Amino acid sequence: MMVTIALVPILGLGWFAAGRVVDAQAHRREIDEVSDAVDDLIGLLRLGSSIADEKHWAYATDGLDEIGVPRDLVSDIVDIDPWEELENAQRELDQTADSTGLAQYATQIEALRSDEGTNPVQLAAAYGEVEAAIRLERDFLLTRIRQMQAGDELTNAVHILEVSAEVRDDTALQLANFFSLRFSSFLTTNEAMRQLIARDDRYRVTIAHLGRVIRPGSHAARALAAVDADPHARDFAREVASAIDQTLSDGAGASSILDAEAVFADADALASTFLAADQSVNLHMALVEAAADDIDSIASNLVDDAAADSRNAILLGIGVTSLALAAAIVGGRTIVVPLRRMSAVADAMRQGSLDERVTEGGPRELRSAGRAMNEAVAQLQLSESQALALARGDLDDPVLATPSPGQLGESLREAVAHLASSLTEREEFRRRLAHTAAHDGLTGLPNRPASLSHVNRAIGRASRTDDMVAVLFVDLDGFKQINETHGHPAGDRVLVQVAQTLAGAVRQSDVVGRLGADEFIVVAEPVADEGEVAAMGARLLDSLPRSVTVAGVAISISASIGIATSVGGASPDALVREADVAVAEAKRRGRGQIRFCDDALRSDIATRSSVERGLATAIENDELILHFQELVDARTEQPVSMEALVRWMRPGVGMVPPDDFIPVAEASDLIIALDEWVLRHAIAQLATWTDDPRLGHLTLGVNLSARHLGHPRLVDHVLGPLRAHGVDPRRLVIEVTETALLDDVATAAAQLATLQAHGVRIAIDDFGTGYTSLAHLRALPVDVLKIDRSFVANLDREDERGLVRMIIEVGHLFGMEIIAEGVETASEARELLSLGTDTLQGYHYSRPSPAHVLTSGR
């Protein structure tokens, strides 16, 4: 019996050695699996980097295309061809997909490239879908590697790789968000800045964490040092910080979007910033690859160690098993059988099976050991069930509340409670973040991107079911005056009230969103016909309150609605644009109107688009011409001034009347370019008349649009040509309409005062047709009042003549020159002279003529 007892430890060593062999071999297989998974992960990371690189150049070319910058001009200015860089990035992406064995993404990549006509928002979404798929597989591989439990050193290296990839992602997104602040295609300025600040904050925290956990002397440590030392990375970080500081200083609504002229003016700096950002992204990808190299080194060492352990375990197993077999001959059945059963259960536990139990037999010590092992198995089963519940996110599973005995049980309970709390907080944070990203912060309605997404989905459903979808564009009437009169807090209160009213007035299947400012959208589906949509629009107008009381003051509100419908096939942007045009037409008809975008209006849109494209070409190719009309002294009837009037000789069409193209220009950014063209050529013509004995003493009037009046570079646009041609600013008269002045009195006064300080004279054109008060006249820097021709034509009416007399007297009271427009008869001229008019203009004296006709003296 004593011999048998003595042989028991030897038998145990035999079983232990066998377990060591099994463990060593399993460990080696796991290390091999880790190495393979790491290789797959690195391939994904490289593919993601190549996609990000292609996306950045795609963003750059889209932004340049958006503001109309020619390709050859970009290359000449900054010695970079973004389109060629995009093609290089595409080739590199294709090669990376082939070399990493990830060609399954080639179809998605090719689809997003070949989808011509895709707008910038859809392009960004297409790239985002591919990147999201890669990130999902990357996260799966990271989870798989962490679960393999290949040792603390390798686990820490995988953590560094994961954090390095997050840092690289944040850097790439910083690049995209930063340049979204400069180009308007991809995100709104506020959204781009919000994301930039969030990414910058997370980048700083993550890079600091990375510096603490990276092992000194490793590949990753050297790569991180290279990032810290690289001037490009530092330059881009400074640019990001500067953009954030500027936004915080100027206010969240400050716009930084560049037009073509701004791009030309700062092309080198913009290109340097973009290249520095791109280099920074590449450096962070190098950091990812360095972290991967560290994992490869560690995995290689672990493979060698596992092989050595396997050999040693086999040798030990052979020796110990031989002894155990010899001892088993004399081993007692009462000890050997229970120990064998315990060993079998232990093997099952090592292989992940918790279904086996030990028979509690044999000596007291063995029974106690068997009981302890069974309790351990039961406790492990409970822990496994709780872990699975947490993995599923099932925080209400009763198993999570099941207690475990002992100190280990207490630790497990605390861990489970902590994990459950963390998961709950994380899910709640994700939910809030997703809601914030897709909803307007003031009204809580879906924001512009989310609203367009709703339109897109509605069109998709309509195309499958042949149902009709309608977009109702709701625009408040006179909202700007509410802000100016009552303040922005009152305006916000009105917007919130309108949003709540609209949301409560639609059907459960309809969606109400806010596009921005005072513009709302209702996506209605399905609808039977236009009659149902018209009734819905009327119901929306009727539901709006007639006024909103703020601080005891009742603010009147009304709205106009434009409607566009589709049975599928239309793009979301086109449908919303048609509704926008329809609401503009409704506003022209008066407040509180509803207008459908019918075939006539669509034809008008097409015509306006054709005129807009042709006018842009005309400005670029100098197809425009100037005519000049004389203004005469009312007493001597001698010329004292000229007014420059733009004309368009369109190839294949002939002379296009100003009324056919100037309103189109005013509805777009072309009006700024048109004004600049007129200023440059009119001032150049004025310079050529300087030495002409008949024309050299004349001043010249040039009209400016309302939109140009609020442009930040208006003063440069006026004074620049004057300096370039050496023309005395006192010979130039800038004419602005009365309505343009009233759009933003403060801004208009500041801009015009600056011009007046340089000697340029300021005239109010078409005076009397707007609502300029005497207080406005006193506050505005005005030298000339031009009485609108509608008053001149009705001088035979006593009330009109009295109004003209009052305008003349008030103007003279403020020291202004008075000009009467549209003088067509001698009797009108005499009457205006008797009323005190200083200068006359009209067909009675001259018609607008080209410069060469005036120069010839005809």
TADARA-V670513 format. One line per field, one symbol per residue. phi: phi as a letter, one per 40 degrees, with the letter a starting at -180 (. if undefined). psi: psi as a letter, one per 20 degrees, with the letter a starting at -180 (. if undefined). A space follows every 10 residues. Layout:
phi = ???
psi = ???
This chain:
phi = .ccccccddc cccccccccc cccccccccc ccccccccdc ccdccccccc cccccccccc cccccccgcc cccccccbfb bdcccccccc cccccccccc gbcccdcccc ccccccgccd cccccccccc cccccccccc ccccccccfc hccccccccc cccccccccc ccccdccccc ccbcccacdc cccccccccc cccccccccc cccccdgcdc cccccccccc cccccccccc cccccccccc hccccbcccc cccccbcccc cccccccccc cccccccccc cccccdcccc cccccccccc cccccccccc cccccccccb ccccbccccc cccccccccc cgcbccbccc bgcdcccccc cccccccccc cccccccccc ccgccccdcc cccbcgcccc cccccccccc cccccccccc cccccccbbc cccgcdccdc cccccccccc ccccbgccbb bbcbbccgcc cccccbgcdc cccccccccc cccccccccc bbbbcifbbb bbbbacbcac cccccccccc ccccccabcb fgbcbcbaab bbbbbabhhc cdcccccccc ccccccccch cgbbbccccc cccccccccc cccccccccc cfccbbbbbc bbccccfcdb abbcbcbbcc dgbhccddcc bccccccbcc ccccdcccdc cccccccccd ccccbccccb cbcbcccccc ccbddccccd ccccbgccdc cbbcbbcccc cccadccccc cccccccchc cbbccfchcb bccccccccc cbbbbbcccc cccbcccccc cccccccccc ccdcgbcbbb cgcbbccccc ccccchccbb aiccbabdbc ccccccgc
psi = ghgghhighg gghghggghh ggggghhghh gghggghggg ggggggghgh gggggghggg hggghgjkpq ghhgghgjkp nhhhhggghg ghgghggghj kkiiihgggh ghhimqiprh ghghhghhgg hggghghghg ggggghiimj qhghghhhgg gghghggggh gghggghgih hhpjhhqqgg gghghggghg ghgggghggg hhippqirgh ghhhhhghip hgggghhhgg ggggggghgh qhippjpqrh hhgghkgggg gggghggghg ghhhhhgghg hhhggggghg ghggghgghg ghhggggggh hgghhghhhi qqhhggghhg ghgghgghgh jjpkiqqppm aargghgggg ghgghggghh gghgghghgg hijnijphhh ipqqqahggg gggggggggg gggggghhgg ggghgghjqp hgijrpaggh ghgggghggg hhhhikrpqq pooopqpkhh hgghgiqhhg ghhggggggh gghiirrhiq pprphqckpr qpopqrqgah ghgghgghhg ghhpqhqppp kjpoopqrqq pppqqqkqhq qgggghgghg hhhghhhhir qkqppqnahg hhhhggghgg ggghhghggh jliqrpqppq pqphgikqpi rqpppqqonp pigbppqhih hghghhiaih hghggggggg hghghhhhig jphhihiqrp pppqrghhhj pikgghhghg hgghjkpphi ippppqqhhh higngggggg ghhgghhjip qpqoqkpiib kprhhghhhq nphppopqih ghikiipghg hhgggggggg ghhjkqqppp qkoiqhhggg ghghijqgqq prihgqqpqr hhghhij.
